[in-house]
Amino acid sequence: MVLEGDRDMGSNVNKIDRNYRLRTSDFDRYNRMLPATMLDMFQDMAGEHADYIGVGYDKMAEINIFWVLLRVKYEVIERPKLYTNIKASTWPHEPQRAMFVRDYQIADENGTLLVKGSSQWGLVDISTRKIIAPKDVEFEIDEYYPEKNFPEGIKKIRDFEEEEAVKGYEVFSGYTDIDINGHVNNTKYANYILNAIKLPKEEVIKTFQIDYRKEVKEGEKLIISYVRNENIITCKGCGEDGQLRFMAELTLEQA
């Protein structure tokens, strides 16, 4: 995707809008927008807005802290189309006891809502890799944008029994998967998942969620398995040590 124009903060600092143009590389073989593209757009906007309000990567690194994505979910209302211009928006909600929630929306040029999403973030000490409480960080926002895409929140994905699963897909995290925090970037997991389940042309993703349980470093091997119950696919990735690294859930519908 290509950024177009300047960011628009409107009259408040609590919401940012950004224009993008969708390219061939943002879509799969059936012209369906890739989950990794969606997550990359969310990540891009979140990073830019965090920087704008004074809690971006460089600022947090000064106090030995970095942001980590704990959970993200989106729902497709209408499918974005190839070679079109879209407008993406993001805004944070007031910090909770153990995490920060940030929402997203993607609309077409006419303002029609295409995708809505939400994410849960934590702050991690760079040295100990442990979560830090939100109360220990100050934000330059006095009033938060009230709209919530998922008022009920995002629920934790439940694990499944291995004997029920389709398994055996393996992936090694490589150089191009690693981000500035030294672990696999959140967007890369979406590619691991789709390569494992191989969606047919007749089905498209309605909702997509990933829970990040434990960071994956360069060179680690993941074993990915999944189960399907009607139109819902639940997927997980484990390390060679058997420990859970992520869970994902996809709700499908007919194309």
Summary of the structure (lengths in Angstrom):
residues: 255
radius of gyration: 18.0
end to end distance: 23.0
largest distance: 54.4
contacts: 762
relative contact order: 0.15
helix: 18%
strand: 42%
